[in-house]
Amino acid sequence: ILKPRSQISKHKSQISNLKSQISDLIVPELKATTTTGYRVNLSGSMQGMDALRVEYSHDGGASFQTVAFLTNTPGGFQISPQVQNQPEKGVIRAVYIRKNEQVGSFSANYPVTLS
């Protein structure tokens, strides 16, 4: 049985909305550890995504800066402190990337102490 075009368009719209809702549920779950030299190591599943964009906010900061793109985990990166040779607290968060587009929602904020 052939369906009228209006029904087909309606179903395509519903599928598109469902894909968007599912995408919003995709959230990185990570484990963050720090080492000397202001380095952060992240581990967790990539969930088949191309990359993980990692952002950092200095303690008390209102904004996040991109500090790394990881194409696999575990992976590590260095964060430049605001004051050299001084310990620093902040938070990192991450979001998946697939085909150069953000997928899902940001992870929880993970507190880090850098030294």
C-alpha positions as a Python dict, from the first residue, in 0.01 Angstrom:
ca = {
    (1, 'I'): (0, 0, 0),
    (2, 'L'): (141, 336, -99),
    (3, 'K'): (124, 616, 154),
    (4, 'P'): (52, 975, 57),
    (5, 'R'): (351, 1205, 49),
    (6, 'S'): (225, 1400, 350),
    (7, 'Q'): (238, 1084, 565),
    (8, 'I'): (587, 1001, 442),
    (9, 'S'): (705, 1355, 526),
    (10, 'K'): (545, 1327, 870),
    (11, 'H'): (727, 997, 937),
    (12, 'K'): (1059, 1143, 819),
    (13, 'S'): (1011, 1435, 1057),
    (14, 'Q'): (935, 1198, 1346),
    (15, 'I'): (1246, 991, 1268),
    (16, 'S'): (1458, 1306, 1256),
    (17, 'N'): (1323, 1419, 1594),
    (18, 'L'): (1388, 1075, 1744),
    (19, 'K'): (1748, 1076, 1614),
    (20, 'S'): (1799, 1416, 1777),
    (21, 'Q'): (1662, 1292, 2110),
    (22, 'I'): (1884, 984, 2102),
    (23, 'S'): (2188, 1197, 2016),
    (24, 'D'): (2124, 1415, 2323),
    (25, 'L'): (2152, 1103, 2541),
    (26, 'I'): (2508, 1029, 2425),
    (27, 'V'): (2734, 1161, 2702),
    (28, 'P'): (3101, 1075, 2762),
    (29, 'E'): (3172, 900, 3092),
    (30, 'L'): (3537, 952, 3172),
    (31, 'K'): (3797, 896, 3438),
    (32, 'A'): (4044, 1184, 3479),
    (33, 'T'): (4381, 1160, 3650),
    (34, 'T'): (4662, 1413, 3668),
    (35, 'T'): (5039, 1382, 3666),
    (36, 'T'): (5321, 1630, 3712),
    (37, 'G'): (5390, 1878, 3437),
    (38, 'Y'): (5027, 1999, 3427),
    (39, 'R'): (4923, 1680, 3245),
    (40, 'V'): (4576, 1525, 3244),
    (41, 'N'): (4506, 1165, 3142),
    (42, 'L'): (4156, 1060, 3037),
    (43, 'S'): (4016, 713, 2998),
    (44, 'G'): (3672, 599, 2891),
    (45, 'S'): (3485, 460, 2593),
    (46, 'M'): (3482, 645, 2262),
    (47, 'Q'): (3141, 487, 2181),
    (48, 'G'): (3246, 451, 1817),
    (49, 'M'): (3293, 825, 1775),
    (50, 'D'): (3577, 987, 1579),
    (51, 'A'): (3710, 1211, 1856),
    (52, 'L'): (3658, 1364, 2196),
    (53, 'R'): (3684, 1742, 2234),
    (54, 'V'): (3812, 1830, 2582),
    (55, 'E'): (3756, 2171, 2741),
    (56, 'Y'): (3903, 2325, 3057),
    (57, 'S'): (3792, 2602, 3289),
    (58, 'H'): (4022, 2753, 3550),
    (59, 'D'): (3883, 2733, 3903),
    (60, 'G'): (3623, 3003, 3937),
    (61, 'G'): (3627, 3071, 3562),
    (62, 'A'): (3304, 3130, 3381),
    (63, 'S'): (3414, 3000, 3043),
    (64, 'F'): (3571, 2687, 2898),
    (65, 'Q'): (3859, 2666, 2649),
    (66, 'T'): (3929, 2374, 2417),
    (67, 'V'): (4251, 2211, 2537),
    (68, 'A'): (4262, 1881, 2344),
    (69, 'F'): (4112, 1659, 2077),
    (70, 'L'): (4157, 1290, 2153),
    (71, 'T'): (4106, 1032, 1880),
    (72, 'N'): (4139, 741, 2122),
    (73, 'T'): (4143, 677, 2494),
    (74, 'P'): (4324, 648, 2718),
    (75, 'G'): (4493, 968, 2613),
    (76, 'G'): (4674, 1257, 2774),
    (77, 'F'): (4740, 1624, 2720),
    (78, 'Q'): (4900, 1922, 2892),
    (79, 'I'): (4718, 2231, 3017),
    (80, 'S'): (4897, 2564, 3046),
    (81, 'P'): (4849, 2709, 3395),
    (82, 'Q'): (4756, 3072, 3455),
    (83, 'V'): (5068, 3115, 3675),
    (84, 'Q'): (5375, 2909, 3586),
    (85, 'N'): (5518, 2680, 3857),
    (86, 'Q'): (5205, 2717, 4072),
    (87, 'P'): (4943, 2446, 4134),
    (88, 'E'): (4607, 2519, 3980),
    (89, 'K'): (4256, 2384, 4022),
    (90, 'G'): (3997, 2368, 3749),
    (91, 'V'): (3745, 2144, 3577),
    (92, 'I'): (3745, 1960, 3248),
    (93, 'R'): (3454, 1839, 3040),
    (94, 'A'): (3429, 1661, 2706),
    (95, 'V'): (3192, 1602, 2417),
    (96, 'Y'): (3203, 1350, 2133),
    (97, 'I'): (3282, 1450, 1774),
    (98, 'R'): (3174, 1254, 1467),
    (99, 'K'): (3231, 1368, 1108),
    (100, 'N'): (3344, 1710, 1238),
    (101, 'E'): (3015, 1767, 1424),
    (102, 'Q'): (2941, 1763, 1796),
    (103, 'V'): (2736, 1458, 1900),
    (104, 'G'): (2539, 1437, 2220),
    (105, 'S'): (2585, 1639, 2535),
    (106, 'F'): (2888, 1742, 2739),
    (107, 'S'): (3013, 1512, 3010),
    (108, 'A'): (2995, 1601, 3374),
    (109, 'N'): (3258, 1848, 3495),
    (110, 'Y'): (3561, 1662, 3632),
    (111, 'P'): (3768, 1853, 3891),
    (112, 'V'): (4145, 1848, 3836),
    (113, 'T'): (4439, 1983, 4033),
    (114, 'L'): (4735, 2059, 3808),
    (115, 'S'): (5096, 2091, 3922),
}
